[in-house]
Every structure is written in structure tokens, then in C-alpha cells.
């Protein structure tokens, strides 16, 4: 057993990571997440600088975590969870790590929608969007689909842990027909990174997060958007809402697709970084 002040331990771990993560603030934030998860500490503990006791098992866990961090593996996969909209969600390499930008538009939706009765989440991944919306609109019937069995297992676990009833279905959005149902809200964060953009991506994303959920071929980079918009035009209830997270470079193209499909009240929004990040549209009742 080794006893060491928490702040000293944090500093030592940061020093060990300095070459792999030269940004000191980023490095310290990652180490704090690691220690929070492994030692169950919080910000006050760092300020008070209490002694922590490390067993040989815990020492080994920290060494293994450091080695994984040095290889650019995301801290969320190492500790097995991440924070999204007030909850901790399990994440594995089978699902994308939920992003703050996604949380931003989901929060926006929750603040601006009035009680959708039925919700469909396309490409649910960890289930964070569907589960969060179900928590906000508990009376809504929520369905979430994904092509990945592994992702659906993670999403179902998260829903069970949070006590939320969401129906999860294995589904290929490009080939499978949707059930003969209508939804008042359809949402999606589909694959939208063009293959040509791989060179711009950091290793912690490119080498570890699921390419199935990230990339779309350059030859047809609005493939998923076009298909989702087609399905939404058939399966949204009159005056239903469609919300899509988008590639910042594709905003105009997606707005054009929505116009062609006769959607109205189309709005393009910028995220906290002033990048075009999501679009909403209404399928007006013209019948």
C-alpha cells in the first residue's frame, strides 16, 4: 500500500503523460477524470489535497490506464463512461463518444419542443439522445434504431441503468423499410465525416471510435441525410419535426434537400464553436 497526496499523484501522472498530451490543461483534465473514476474523488478533494491510499491493484490499473492514454486512446473508453445531459452513459469502442455539440442541440430541442408524443432516434449509438429525450418527455413513446448489435446492447444497458423505457431495434437505415408508423419527432446524428477529412482527424478519434458511425464515402457524402429525409417525409406526423446533426461543410446541401422534400420552417443552427451543427425542419400538413 502507498499513501500519497492526491494533488501530488495527479502531478506525477500528468508528468508521465506530458509527451503524449503536451497541453497541460487538457492533460490535467484527463488525469482528473481518471482519478475521479478510479478513486471516486471530486474537485474539492483536489483542493483539500487529502492523502489517498493506493493498493497494488490500483497502482497496476493506473499504470495500464497511462499506457493506454499514451497511445491516444480516449479517456472515456478507458473508464468506460462519459457524461451527457446530466447522466453518466456507458461507452465502449462499439459506440461514438457523445459530444458536447450533440448535447447542445438535444438541450435546444428539449427547450423548444412541446411534448412530442412519439420519437424516433436514427443511429442511436450509446442511446444518449433517445434516453435523454425520453427523460424530458416521459409520456412520449421512444424508438431507437441502429445497424450495430453491439451499439444496441450498450444503449439498452444505459436505458436500463437509468430506468428509462426505450424500444431498441436493429435496423439498416439504407435498406430496411421503417414500420408503418408515424412519429412526431425524428432525430439523427448520422455518419457525416467524409473520407477525405480523415487526415484532419486526431488519432484518438480515427484509431479508436467506430468508423461505421463516423464516415461516409466521398462519392455520396449526403447519402444518409437524403435517405433520412426521404423516410421522414413519409413517416413524420403532420407538423412533425425533424432534427439532424450535420457536417459543418454540408449545411446548405442539407437545407436544399429539405426544401426539395417539401419541408418548411427549415432552420440551420451554429454550435458553441460557431460552426453549422444542426438543422430543424417541419413537415407541414398540406393534406
C-alpha positions in Angstrom: 0.0 0.0 0.0 1.2 3.5 -0.8 -0.2 6.7 0.6 0.2 9.9 -1.4 -1.4 13.3 -1.5 -4.0 13.4 -4.3 -2.5 16.5 -5.9 1.0 15.0 -5.9 -0.4 11.9 -7.6 -2.2 14.0 -10.1 1.0 15.9 -10.9 3.0 12.7 -11.3 0.5 11.2 -13.7 0.5 14.4 -15.7 4.3 14.4 -15.9 4.1 10.8 -17.2 1.7 11.9 -19.9 3.4 15.1 -20.9 4.9 13.8 -24.2 1.7 12.2 -25.3 -0.6 15.1 -24.2 1.6 18.3 -24.2 -1.3 20.7 -23.4 -1.1 20.9 -19.6 -4.8 21.9 -19.1 -6.0 19.0 -21.3 -3.6 16.6 -19.6 -4.8 17.6 -16.1 -8.4 17.4 -17.1 -7.9 13.8 -18.4 -6.0 12.8 -15.3 -8.7 14.2 -13.0 -11.3 12.2 -15.0 -9.2 9.1 -14.5 -8.8 9.6 -10.8 -12.4 10.6 -10.3 -13.4 7.3 -11.9 -10.9 5.1 -10.2 -10.7 6.7 -6.8 -14.1 8.3 -6.6 -12.8 11.8 -5.8 -14.1 15.3 -6.8 -12.8 18.8 -7.2 -13.0 19.5 -3.5 -10.7 16.6 -2.9 -8.0 18.2 -5.1 -8.3 21.5 -3.3 -8.1 19.9 0.1 -5.3 17.6 -1.2 -6.1 14.6 1.0 -4.0 11.5 1.3 -5.1 8.7 -0.9 -4.1 5.1 -0.4 -3.2 3.1 -3.5 -3.3 -0.7 -3.3 -1.0 -2.7 -5.6 -4.1 -3.5 -7.7 -5.0 0.2 -8.1 -1.3 1.0 -8.9 -1.5 -1.5 -11.7 -4.8 -0.1 -13.0 -3.3 3.4 -13.2 -0.2 2.1 -15.0 -2.3 0.3 -17.5 -4.5 3.4 -18.0 -1.5 5.6 -18.5 -0.1 3.2 -21.2 -3.5 3.4 -23.0 -3.6 7.2 -22.7 -0.1 7.4 -24.2 -1.4 5.5 -27.3 -4.1 8.3 -27.6 -7.0 6.0 -26.5 -9.9 8.2 -25.4 -10.2 8.5 -21.6 -14.0 7.7 -22.0 -13.2 4.2 -23.3 -10.6 3.6 -20.6 -13.0 4.5 -17.7 -16.0 3.1 -19.7 -18.3 6.0 -19.3 -19.0 9.6 -20.2 -21.3 12.4 -19.0 -24.1 13.7 -21.2 -27.0 15.9 -20.3 -26.9 15.2 -16.6 -26.3 11.5 -16.8 -23.4 9.0 -17.0 -23.6 6.8 -20.0 -21.6 3.6 -20.6 -19.5 3.8 -23.7 -17.4 1.2 -25.4 -15.5 1.2 -28.8 -18.8 0.0 -30.3 -20.3 3.4 -29.9 -19.3 7.0 -30.6 -18.4 9.1 -27.6 -21.2 11.6 -27.1 -20.0 15.1 -27.9 -20.8 18.4 -26.2 -22.1 19.7 -29.6 -24.6 16.9 -29.7 -25.7 17.7 -26.1 -26.1 21.3 -27.2 -28.7 20.6 -29.9 -30.5 18.0 -27.8 -30.8 20.5 -25.0 -32.0 23.1 -27.5 -34.7 20.7 -28.7 -35.9 19.9 -25.2 -36.3 23.6 -24.5 -38.2 24.5 -27.7 -40.4 21.5 -28.4 -43.8 21.0 -26.8 -44.4 17.4 -25.8 -43.8 15.2 -28.8 -45.9 12.0 -28.5 -43.6 9.7 -30.4 -39.9 10.0 -31.1 -37.6 8.1 -33.4 -33.8 8.2 -33.0 -31.9 7.0 -36.1 -28.4 5.7 -35.4 -28.7 5.7 -31.7 -25.2 4.5 -30.7 -24.9 4.7 -26.9 -28.6 5.7 -26.7 -27.8 9.1 -25.2 -30.1 11.1 -27.4 -33.1 8.8 -27.2 -32.7 8.3 -23.4 -32.3 12.0 -22.7 -35.4 12.8 -24.8 -37.4 10.1 -23.0 -36.4 11.6 -19.7 -37.5 15.1 -20.8 -40.7 13.8 -22.4 -41.7 10.8 -20.3 -45.1 10.4 -22.0 -43.6 10.0 -25.4 -43.1 6.6 -27.0 -39.5 6.5 -27.9 -37.9 4.1 -30.5 -34.2 4.0 -31.3 -32.6 2.2 -34.2 -29.0 1.2 -35.1 -27.3 -1.1 -37.5 -24.9 -2.3 -34.8 -25.9 -5.1 -32.4 -23.0 -4.1 -30.2 -24.1 -0.5 -30.0 -27.7 -1.5 -29.3 -26.5 -3.7 -26.4 -24.7 -0.6 -24.9 -27.8 1.6 -25.5 -30.1 -1.0 -23.8 -27.8 -1.2 -20.8 -27.8 2.6 -20.5 -31.6 2.7 -20.6 -31.9 0.0 -18.0 -29.4 1.7 -15.7 -31.3 5.0 -15.9 -34.7 3.4 -15.6 -35.9 4.7 -19.0 -38.2 2.8 -21.4 -36.9 3.0 -24.9 -37.5 0.4 -27.7 -34.3 -0.5 -29.4 -34.3 -2.1 -32.9 -31.6 -3.4 -35.1 -32.1 -1.6 -38.4 -30.2 -0.7 -41.6 -31.4 2.8 -42.5 -30.2 2.5 -46.1 -32.0 -0.7 -46.9 -34.7 -1.6 -44.4 -38.2 -0.2 -44.6 -39.5 1.6 -41.5 -42.6 0.2 -39.8 -45.9 1.6 -40.9 -45.8 4.2 -38.1 -45.6 7.9 -37.8 -43.5 9.9 -35.4 -44.0 13.5 -34.2 -40.2 13.9 -33.8 -37.4 12.2 -35.7 -33.8 12.9 -34.8 -30.4 11.6 -36.0 -26.7 12.1 -35.7 -25.7 10.1 -38.8 -22.3 9.3 -40.2 -21.2 12.5 -41.8 -17.4 12.7 -41.8 -16.2 12.5 -45.4 -13.4 10.0 -46.1 -11.3 12.9 -47.4 -11.5 14.5 -43.9 -9.6 11.6 -42.2 -6.3 13.5 -42.5 -7.8 16.3 -40.3 -8.8 14.0 -37.5 -6.9 13.3 -34.3 -5.6 9.8 -33.6 -7.8 9.4 -30.5 -10.9 9.6 -32.9 -9.5 7.9 -36.0 -7.9 5.0 -34.3 -10.5 4.1 -31.7 -14.0 5.3 -32.5 -16.2 3.2 -34.8 -15.8 4.1 -38.4 -19.2 2.7 -39.2 -20.7 5.6 -37.1 -18.3 8.2 -38.4 -17.6 8.0 -42.1 -19.5 8.4 -45.3 -18.0 7.8 -48.8 -16.8 11.0 -50.6 -18.8 9.9 -53.7 -22.1 10.5 -51.9 -21.5 12.4 -48.7 -25.2 13.3 -48.2 -26.2 9.6 -48.6 -27.6 9.2 -45.0 -29.2 12.7 -45.0 -31.0 12.0 -48.2 -32.3 8.7 -47.0 -33.4 10.0 -43.6 -35.1 13.0 -45.2 -37.0 10.6 -47.6 -38.1 8.5 -44.7 -39.0 11.5 -42.6 -41.2 12.8 -45.4 -43.2 9.5 -45.3 -43.1 8.8 -41.6 -43.3 12.1 -39.7 -46.7 13.1 -38.4 -48.3 16.3 -39.9 -46.4 19.2 -38.4 -43.8 16.9 -37.1 -40.2 17.9 -36.5 -37.0 16.5 -38.0 -33.7 17.4 -36.4 -30.3 16.4 -37.8 -26.8 16.9 -36.6 -24.7 17.9 -39.6 -21.2 18.2 -41.0 -20.4 21.9 -40.8 -19.5 21.8 -44.5 -22.8 20.4 -45.7 -25.4 22.8 -44.2 -26.5 24.3 -47.5 -26.8 21.0 -49.2 -28.9 19.5 -46.4 -31.2 22.6 -46.4 -31.6 22.2 -50.2 -32.6 18.5 -49.7 -35.2 19.5 -47.1 -36.7 22.1 -49.5 -36.8 19.5 -52.3 -38.7 17.2 -49.9 -41.3 20.0 -49.2 -40.2 20.6 -45.6 -41.0 24.0 -44.2 -39.7 26.2 -41.4 -36.1 25.0 -42.1 -33.6 26.4 -39.6 -29.8 26.0 -39.6 -28.1 26.5 -36.2 -24.5 27.1 -35.2 -22.9 25.3 -32.2 -20.8 26.8 -29.4 -17.8 27.0 -31.8 -19.8 29.0 -34.4 -19.9 26.0 -36.8 -23.1 25.0 -38.5 -24.0 21.9 -36.5 -27.7 21.1 -36.7 -30.8 21.7 -38.7 -34.5 21.5 -37.8 -37.5 21.3 -40.2 -41.2 20.9 -40.0 -43.3 18.6 -42.2 -46.4 20.8 -42.6 -49.8 19.3 -43.0 -50.7 20.1 -46.6 -53.4 17.4 -46.9 
